[in-house]
Amino acid sequence: MPSLPSIRGRGAQQRPAPHISVPLSHYVVDCAVYIDGKRLPGRWTHIDAVKEVRKRKDGFVWIGLHEPDAEQIEGIAETFGLHELAVEDAVHAHQRPKLERYDNTLFMVFKTVRYVTNESPDTANEIVESGEIMVFLGKDFVITVRHGNHSGLSKLRHEMEDDPERLEIGPSAVLHAISDHVVDNYLEVTDHIEDDIDRMEERVFAPRTEVSAEQIYMFKREVVELRRAVMPLANPLRRLAEGYTPLIPEQVRAFFRDVDDHLTEVSERVTAFDELLTTLVDAVLAKITLQQNTDMRKITAWVAIISVPTMVVGVYGMNFDYMPELKWKFGYPLVMSLVLIACLTLYRILRRNRWL
């Protein structure tokens, strides 16, 4: 995806802030101050960081949190004026992708996904692992709250720090980068799932292979989980691209449209996966029904063959004095021969009609 253009004409670079050695809490992954797209050295508390930015009247603060509880996020919420409802959502998680505006702050929720590697798609218990990223966006700050162990943003932060022109735009560039990162992960996951479905489809239609409908249905539920992460995100991205808030400048909106296009591609693929898996479930059930019909025909054919000697033996098993060929010494061999010929004839007829 193309890089965001830089913004020039912000004046001379400010002097770097003094080094402040402050240990970060276990739930605070990182807290940084960016001036003219460059990270100021040292470690910062959220209070000192926002003071520095507002004293300079330039730059922004980026704070990364990982699964904080209500008490841990309370101080940050008070410092940045975060709305209590948004804070509650960020703490408790399990939210659908959404975009909300509280006064001068945006709150956006992303569902993250990760592909779980398995030996075979038809023996997997989990294919898609989900997490969440919540983003608070203000004029001079961006706060990310992560839930889940696979949704780290450290690599994304380092990539942006290597491209100061993007960070120079401000917090909206960070929100765009997170959106782009999440949707790119969607594309990666759908690529893996597409390969799994192709292999499963081959196994379903291959002769003498068994794929249970229950396993395909489990796979279908995993695709539904991916769909719940992808589909609701379309409306928030479209609103950002259409100028929902002045916090997103015009030059960034076009890049949100690009992310929305990629999300549309993912949505179409996920919908196709869901329909294909439904078809595979129907195919497996039809295959099972066909196999049952074949088994029933074989059972019926053997019953028909066995019924011939059963009938003859039943007749000759009656206690009558006068039976055909009963006193003739060749009677028994003749009856057995006739029974054998009748059974072989039935067998050949049924074999020719593919009942056996």
Secondary structure, DSSP 4 states (H G I P E B T S, - for coil): -PPPPP-----SPPPPPPP---PPPTTEEEEEEEETTEEPSS---HHHHHHHHHHHT--EEEEEEES--HHHHHHHHHHHT--HHHHHHHHH----SEEEEETTEEEEEEEEEEEPP-S-GGG-S-SEEEEEEEEEE-SSEEEEEEESSS---HHHHHHHHT-HHHHTT-HHHHHHHHHHHHHHHHHHHHHHHHHHHHHHHHHHHSTT----HHHHHHHHHHHHHHHHHHGGGHHHHHHHHTTS-TTS-HHHHHHHHHHHHHHHHHHHHHHHHHHHHHHHHHHHHHHHHHHHHHHHHHHHHHHHHHHHHHHHHHHHTS--S--TTSS-TTHHHHHHHHHHHHHHHHHHHHHHTT--
